[in-house]
């Protein structure tokens, strides 16, 4: 999903996505501008488009989703 989709959200949705990604990156020691940070942004956009409304819930969902994804990616 392109980050341009972020622009289709209303102000509340944009704030939710950016806050959730900041929370998740801070808690996990990930740079916002890293590959994982970009992945978190894409997932957060999808979650907000699906109806999630609070940054804390989105950040928690990011923890679950991105943890599962790391085990799906072969080393």
Secondary structure, 3 states (H helix, E strand, C coil): CCHHHHHHCCHHHHHHHHHHHHHHHHHHCCCCCCHHHHHHHHHHHHHHHCCCCCHHHHHHHHHHHHHHHHHHCCC
